[in-house]
Amino acid sequence: MKKIYLFNLVFCCLFLLFPLRSSAFLGFDYGITGSVSTAYDDNVTFVKEDKKSDNVTNLRIGLGAKQEGKTDTFAIGGSFTQHLFAGHSSFDNNSQNIDIDYKKELSRYDRFSVANKFVHAEDPESFEDDFGRASGRYSY
């Protein structure tokens, strides 16, 4: 358990000491993101009987690219998240997501937009992941 907390401390310090900045190449703006979070979960197995509690550490790294023109925008991004359990290492898992978005302005009043979101996770991270879009048909 001490190894995980030491790893979190080193990981956070690296991001503070060496900030990653976006750069431009071939008309794309590239970006790199990262985050570390730790949370206590009192029921990691989601059961009523024989509950198990643990500290869960999430390490996330992401890459993105965006290109903007006068009338169109293309963006692609993805991230990889590693979920580490301090007391139950057999529950360690990872998740990935990819987002693709394209927008085109056809005229002053007409616009075209296409988006695709892919998520691969061992368990849902939110209510919307579990049951789809729950906010209604007018949410964006």
Sequence and secondary structure as in RCSB ss.txt:
>XXXX:A:sequence
MKKIYLFNLVFCCLFLLFPLRSSAFLGFDYGITGSVSTAYDDNVTFVKEDKKSDNVTNLRIGLGAKQEGKTDTFA
IGGSFTQHLFAGHSSFDNNSQNIDIDYKKELSRYDRFSVANKFVHAEDPESFEDDFGRASGRYSY
>XXXX:A:secstr
 HHHHHHHHHHHHHHHHS    EEETTEEEEEEEEEEEEEES TT  SSS   EEEEEEEEEEEEEEE SSEEEE
EEEEEEEEEESS GGG EEEEEEEEEEEEE SSS EEEEEEEEEE SS SSHHHHHS  S TT  
